[in-house]
Amino acid sequence: MQVMSDPKDPEHLESKWFLSHVLMSKGYLDEAFRLAREIMERKPEDPEIYYWAGEILVKLNQQNIAREYFSRCDELLLEQKTSERGAPEIALKK
């Protein structure tokens, strides 16, 4: 059974995700990025949060750092696809 967390809880990730989007849309980029980082600390294997953080960094004119976040997003997506398909079999010649 999955227990739903209280949206009023300051650690509620979905609320932080939503608030980060609202803050970015209103131009509060530093605050939006801070929330994205908080989510990232709790869900370090979620590619979507790395992509979102990269988008915020682009708005902050931090393209080089954003590129690192986009790269991490790509790495995580590739890992997910690889694990879904299973490890590739390698044929060895004798």
C-alpha positions in Angstrom: 0.0 0.0 0.0 1.4 3.4 -1.0 1.0 6.1 1.6 0.3 9.6 0.2 2.2 12.4 1.8 0.4 15.6 3.0 0.7 18.4 0.4 1.1 20.8 3.3 4.3 19.0 4.5 7.3 21.2 3.6 9.1 18.1 2.3 6.3 17.1 -0.1 8.1 16.7 -3.4 5.2 17.2 -5.7 4.4 20.6 -4.0 8.1 21.6 -4.4 8.0 20.6 -8.0 4.8 22.7 -8.7 6.2 25.7 -6.7 9.4 25.6 -8.6 7.5 25.9 -11.9 5.4 28.8 -10.5 8.4 30.6 -9.2 10.2 30.3 -12.6 7.1 31.5 -14.4 7.1 34.6 -12.2 10.9 35.2 -12.6 12.0 34.0 -9.2 14.8 31.9 -10.8 17.1 31.5 -7.9 14.3 30.2 -5.7 13.0 27.9 -8.4 16.5 26.4 -8.8 16.9 26.0 -5.0 13.7 23.9 -4.9 14.9 21.9 -7.9 18.1 21.1 -6.0 16.1 20.1 -2.9 14.1 17.7 -5.0 17.3 16.4 -6.7 18.8 15.6 -3.3 15.8 13.4 -2.5 15.4 11.9 -6.0 18.9 11.8 -7.5 18.0 9.3 -10.2 15.1 11.3 -11.7 16.1 12.6 -15.1 13.2 15.1 -15.3 14.5 17.1 -12.4 17.9 17.5 -14.0 16.3 18.7 -17.2 14.2 21.2 -15.2 17.2 22.5 -13.3 19.0 22.9 -16.7 16.1 24.9 -18.0 16.2 27.2 -15.0 20.0 27.6 -15.4 19.5 28.6 -19.0 17.2 31.4 -17.9 19.8 32.4 -15.3 22.3 32.7 -18.2 24.4 29.8 -16.9 24.6 27.8 -20.1 27.8 25.9 -19.3 26.4 24.6 -16.0 23.0 23.9 -17.6 24.8 21.7 -20.1 26.1 19.6 -17.3 22.5 19.1 -15.9 21.2 18.2 -19.4 24.1 15.7 -19.8 23.2 14.1 -16.5 19.5 13.9 -17.6 20.7 12.1 -20.8 22.8 9.7 -18.8 19.9 8.8 -16.5 17.6 8.3 -19.5 20.1 6.0 -21.2 20.5 4.0 -17.9 16.7 3.7 -17.7 16.4 2.5 -21.3 19.3 0.0 -20.8 17.8 -1.4 -17.6 14.4 -1.8 -19.3 15.8 -3.8 -22.1 18.3 -5.7 -20.0 22.0 -5.9 -20.5 23.1 -6.5 -24.1 24.4 -10.0 -24.8 27.9 -10.1 -26.1 28.9 -13.0 -28.4 32.5 -14.0 -27.9 34.5 -15.9 -30.6 36.6 -18.8 -29.5 
